[in-house]
Structures are given as C-alpha cells and as structure tokens.
Amino acid sequence: MAAKDICDHVAALANPLPTSPSEVQPPEALPDAQDQIREDQDNYAHNLRGAWEAEDIDPLLTEIEMVRKERSKLDHQLRMLIAYGREFVGPRPYPLNTLATAAGLGSHSSVRTFYDEDEIEAVAAITGAKRITKPTSQ
C-alpha cells in the first residue's frame, strides 16, 4: 500500500467514514457505506492529485475555500429562513427563543440582528410572500 499524501488526507476529511451503525440507514449497511465512501475518497483524492499536478492547485487550500463558500451559502440560507419566520409567517411570527434555539444562536436577542433588509427582500423575491410585520423606523 502506497503512503498516503495530502490529497488522501483532504479526501478523508471531506468525506469522512461513518464509524457507527447509527450513522447509516439501515444500520446493517455500515460496511457497504464504508466501502462506498472509501471509493469516493479514492476518486476525490485522484481528482485533487490531478488538479495539483496539472494546474498547481493546492488541494488543502482549494478544499478550505470550497468549504468556506459552502458555509457562506448556508449562513445566508439560515438568515433568510429566520427572516421568513420572523417577517412573513402569520398571524404571528415565530418566537425569538424558538428561532434562536433552532439556529443555535444562543440567545433570543441575537435573532433580531441576525438578518437584515437584504435577506427580507430576498425572501420576498424568492417566495412571493408578503411581509406581515411592519418595518421599524430608523
């Protein structure tokens, strides 16, 4: 077996193996799931290695950038969902505590500043929903 390199390690971090039957459905499929993920890891490492050799693309920095972009996208989605729950759901908006708990924000007061008019406008544009709360005057 060849020594593992940075591409193998990044692929393993990007596609971690399930280690417990409770992580897969059905639980007895754990060995098959692990085999499939090992194959996915090998393919991913191969692609990373090819990009690194052909275009001098650093596999670790590329993966970090991809995860950062995905996190940013998910953060934006979370802000829009919370804005939807506070500004568009009626007859009363979702309670601040409920949204804070679901989003892992810690305190209900953080919900008030978690989203802004940009997210509210995006929610309206995407859903076509009408805002039920009145914008506060500045």
C-alpha positions as CSV (number, residue, x, y, z in Angstrom):
1,M,0.0,0.0,0.0
2,A,1.4,3.4,-1.0
3,A,1.9,6.1,1.6
4,K,-0.9,8.5,1.9
5,D,-0.4,12.1,0.9
6,I,-2.1,15.4,1.4
7,C,-4.7,14.5,-1.3
8,D,-5.7,11.3,0.5
9,H,-5.9,13.2,3.8
10,V,-8.0,16.0,2.4
11,A,-10.3,13.5,0.7
12,A,-10.8,11.7,4.0
13,L,-11.6,14.9,5.8
14,A,-14.0,16.0,3.1
15,N,-15.7,12.5,3.0
16,P,-15.4,11.0,6.5
17,L,-16.2,7.4,7.0
18,P,-19.2,6.5,9.2
19,T,-18.0,4.7,12.2
20,S,-21.2,3.7,13.9
21,P,-24.2,1.8,12.5
22,S,-26.4,4.6,13.8
23,E,-24.9,6.9,11.1
24,V,-26.3,4.9,8.2
25,Q,-29.7,3.7,7.2
26,P,-30.3,0.8,7.5
27,P,-27.7,0.3,10.3
28,E,-26.6,-3.1,8.9
29,A,-25.5,-1.3,5.8
30,L,-22.4,0.2,7.6
31,P,-19.8,-2.0,5.8
32,D,-21.3,-1.2,2.4
33,A,-21.5,2.5,3.2
34,Q,-17.9,2.5,4.3
35,D,-16.8,0.7,1.1
36,Q,-18.7,3.3,-1.0
37,I,-17.1,6.2,0.9
38,R,-13.7,4.7,0.6
39,E,-14.2,4.6,-3.1
40,D,-15.5,8.2,-3.1
41,Q,-12.4,9.2,-1.1
42,D,-10.1,7.5,-3.6
43,N,-11.8,9.2,-6.5
44,Y,-11.7,12.6,-4.8
45,A,-8.0,12.2,-3.9
46,H,-7.3,11.2,-7.5
47,N,-9.1,14.3,-8.8
48,L,-7.3,16.5,-6.3
49,R,-3.9,15.0,-7.2
50,G,-4.7,15.5,-10.9
51,A,-5.6,19.2,-10.4
52,W,-2.5,19.7,-8.3
53,E,-0.2,18.1,-10.9
54,A,-1.8,19.7,-14.0
55,E,-2.6,23.2,-12.7
56,D,-0.6,23.5,-9.5
57,I,-3.9,23.8,-7.5
58,D,-3.2,23.3,-3.8
59,P,-5.6,20.6,-2.6
60,L,-5.9,21.8,1.0
61,L,-6.4,25.5,0.2
62,T,-8.9,24.6,-2.5
63,E,-10.9,22.4,-0.1
64,I,-10.8,25.2,2.6
65,E,-12.1,27.7,0.0
66,M,-14.9,25.3,-1.1
67,V,-16.0,24.7,2.5
68,R,-15.9,28.5,3.2
69,K,-18.1,29.2,0.2
70,E,-20.5,26.5,1.2
71,R,-20.6,27.8,4.8
72,S,-21.3,31.3,3.5
73,K,-24.1,30.0,1.3
74,L,-25.6,28.0,4.3
75,D,-25.2,31.1,6.6
76,H,-27.2,33.2,4.0
77,Q,-29.8,30.5,3.7
78,L,-30.1,30.4,7.5
79,R,-30.5,34.2,7.7
80,M,-33.3,34.0,5.1
81,L,-35.1,31.2,6.9
82,I,-35.0,33.2,10.1
83,A,-36.2,36.3,8.3
84,Y,-39.0,34.3,6.9
85,G,-40.0,33.0,10.3
86,R,-40.0,36.5,11.8
87,E,-41.2,38.7,9.0
88,F,-43.5,36.5,6.8
89,V,-45.2,33.9,8.9
90,G,-48.6,34.9,10.3
91,P,-50.7,35.6,12.1
92,R,-47.8,35.9,14.5
93,P,-44.1,35.4,13.8
94,Y,-42.2,32.5,15.3
95,P,-41.0,33.4,18.8
96,L,-37.4,34.7,19.0
97,N,-36.5,31.9,21.5
98,T,-37.7,29.2,19.2
99,L,-35.8,30.5,16.2
100,A,-32.6,31.1,18.3
101,T,-32.7,27.5,19.6
102,A,-33.3,26.0,16.2
103,A,-30.5,28.1,14.7
104,G,-28.1,27.5,17.6
105,L,-27.8,31.3,18.1
106,G,-27.5,31.1,21.9
107,S,-29.9,34.0,22.8
108,H,-33.2,35.2,21.5
109,S,-31.8,38.7,21.2
110,S,-29.3,37.6,18.6
111,V,-32.2,36.8,16.2
112,R,-33.1,40.5,16.0
113,T,-29.8,41.3,14.4
114,F,-29.1,38.0,12.6
115,Y,-30.8,39.1,9.3
116,D,-31.3,42.5,7.6
117,E,-33.4,44.1,4.8
118,D,-31.3,42.3,2.2
119,E,-32.5,38.9,3.5
120,I,-36.0,40.2,3.9
121,E,-36.1,41.4,0.2
122,A,-34.5,38.1,-0.9
123,V,-37.2,36.1,0.9
124,A,-40.0,38.2,-0.7
125,A,-38.5,37.8,-4.1
126,I,-37.9,34.0,-3.8
127,T,-41.2,33.1,-2.2
128,G,-43.5,35.8,-3.3
129,A,-44.7,36.0,0.3
130,K,-46.0,39.3,1.7
131,R,-44.3,40.7,4.8
132,I,-46.6,40.6,7.8
133,T,-44.5,42.7,10.1
134,K,-44.0,46.4,9.7
135,P,-40.5,47.6,9.1
136,T,-39.3,49.6,12.1
137,S,-38.4,53.2,11.6
138,Q,-34.8,54.0,11.7
